[in-house]
């Protein structure tokens, strides 16, 4: 009946600790429209698109800077920001081969 003790009033509830093992691994996934650029009058760009593998806790800004701007430059944009709303939507940037007037052979540039 309402208001009657069930006999368990004197017992405190004990909590069980549970650990949720996270199987997500941060990183990025990308694709490119090609793997070579060309300097000179036939300057060719390579379009690269990528997105994050997992949802970030906050904004993630990726600065797009060429490690060798004498060979390859980033034409646009200079940075890409992923948020909790757009982290899984591919964002793109373009790379352009630089006319350097030096016979230095084909030069690999790794980002």
C-alpha positions as CSV (number, residue, x, y, z in Angstrom):
1,X,0.0,0.0,0.0
2,X,1.2,3.6,-0.5
3,X,3.4,4.9,2.2
4,X,4.4,1.5,3.5
5,X,8.1,0.5,3.7
6,X,9.2,-2.2,1.4
7,X,11.9,-3.3,3.8
8,X,14.7,-2.0,1.6
9,X,14.7,1.7,2.8
10,X,17.9,1.1,4.9
11,X,20.0,-0.1,2.0
12,X,22.2,2.3,0.0
13,X,22.4,1.8,-3.8
14,X,25.8,0.7,-4.8
15,X,27.1,1.9,-8.2
16,X,28.8,-0.3,-10.7
17,X,31.7,1.3,-12.7
18,X,31.6,0.6,-16.4
19,X,34.2,1.5,-18.9
20,X,33.2,2.0,-22.5
21,X,36.2,1.0,-24.7
22,X,36.5,3.5,-27.6
23,X,37.1,1.8,-30.9
24,X,37.4,5.0,-32.9
25,X,40.7,6.1,-34.3
26,X,41.2,9.7,-35.3
27,X,42.7,10.5,-38.8
28,X,41.7,11.5,-42.2
29,X,40.6,9.8,-45.4
30,X,41.4,11.3,-48.8
31,X,41.4,10.9,-52.5
32,X,43.3,12.8,-55.3
33,X,42.4,13.5,-58.9
34,X,45.9,12.5,-59.8
35,X,49.4,12.2,-58.4
36,X,51.4,14.5,-60.7
37,X,51.5,18.2,-61.4
38,X,53.3,19.9,-64.3
39,X,55.2,23.1,-64.4
40,X,55.2,25.5,-67.3
41,X,52.6,26.6,-69.8
42,X,50.6,23.4,-69.3
43,X,50.4,23.9,-65.5
44,X,48.2,21.1,-64.1
45,X,46.6,21.0,-60.7
46,X,45.8,18.1,-58.6
47,X,42.6,18.3,-56.6
48,X,42.7,16.5,-53.2
49,X,39.6,15.8,-51.1
50,X,39.6,14.5,-47.6
51,X,37.4,14.2,-44.5
52,X,37.9,13.1,-40.9
53,X,37.5,9.4,-39.9
54,X,35.8,10.3,-36.6
55,X,33.7,13.1,-35.2
56,X,35.9,15.6,-33.4
57,X,35.1,17.0,-30.0
58,X,35.6,20.6,-31.3
59,X,36.8,22.4,-34.4
60,X,39.8,20.9,-36.3
61,X,41.7,23.3,-38.6
62,X,44.1,21.8,-41.1
63,X,46.6,24.3,-42.5
64,X,47.5,23.6,-46.1
65,X,51.1,24.5,-46.6
66,X,53.4,23.0,-49.2
67,X,56.6,21.4,-47.7
68,X,58.4,22.6,-50.9
69,X,56.7,25.7,-52.3
70,X,59.5,26.0,-54.9
71,X,58.0,22.9,-56.5
72,X,54.3,22.7,-55.5
73,X,52.0,25.3,-54.0
74,X,48.5,25.1,-52.5
75,X,46.3,27.2,-54.7
76,X,43.2,27.3,-52.5
77,X,42.2,27.3,-49.7
78,X,45.0,28.0,-47.1
79,X,43.2,26.1,-44.4
80,X,40.2,23.8,-44.0
81,X,38.2,23.7,-40.7
82,X,36.1,20.6,-39.8
83,X,33.4,20.9,-37.2
84,X,31.1,18.5,-35.5
85,X,28.6,19.3,-38.3
86,X,30.9,18.8,-41.3
87,X,33.6,16.3,-40.3
88,X,32.3,13.6,-42.6
89,X,31.8,15.8,-45.6
90,X,34.8,15.9,-48.0
91,X,36.7,19.2,-48.3
92,X,38.9,19.9,-51.2
93,X,42.1,21.9,-52.0
94,X,44.2,22.1,-55.1
95,X,48.0,21.7,-55.7
96,X,49.8,23.4,-58.6
97,X,53.2,22.7,-60.0
98,X,55.6,25.7,-59.9
99,X,57.6,26.9,-62.9
100,X,61.1,27.0,-61.4
101,X,63.3,27.3,-64.5
102,X,65.7,24.7,-63.0
103,X,66.5,21.4,-64.6
104,X,66.1,19.5,-61.3
105,X,64.2,16.5,-62.7
106,X,60.9,15.3,-61.4
107,X,60.7,16.1,-57.7
108,X,58.3,14.3,-55.3
109,X,56.6,16.4,-52.7
110,X,55.0,14.6,-49.8
111,X,52.4,16.3,-47.7
